[in-house]
């Protein structure tokens, strides 16, 4: 079985890049082994262009920002795409087309594998470019990390910590892309 961990977000807008940063963080700080294979991909803000990639996997875990009325910055939500809570609007301000719409398009064609989403409430910074993550999102990212590792373990993938890079350090270099 092939599993995709897809980091989504605009790395130029602080917290809105957390999906990409956390995907890179996991890839850099852990090695993965087991009966299934996992790939970590920076999906950026490519949205519908990701459909062929998404549909080529057996399972998908998406790391992204979400919007929830009256939620606190750094709150984390974990849900199935097939059962998106009504409170989730997934309206990231810097995304061209939202991932929710992209997944719906893939589902219409009947090609969408099972998808889990780990989303966090970002501090939206507007139009200023920044790589700095808010303290609340850095703290919430610890929960996102635990949930992602649990998802992988439940799907036959073992993680072993091999490095101790800081999330902000990873975010500062995400523009380089981590292979």
Secondary structure by P-SEA (a helix, b strand, c coil): cbbbbcccccccccccaaaaaaaaaaaacccccccbbbbbbccccccccaaaaaaaccbbbbbbbbbbccccccbbbbbbccccccccccccccccccaaaaaaaaaaaccccbbbbbbbbcccccccccccccaaaaaaaaaaaaaaaaaaaaacbbbbbcccccaaaaaaccccccc
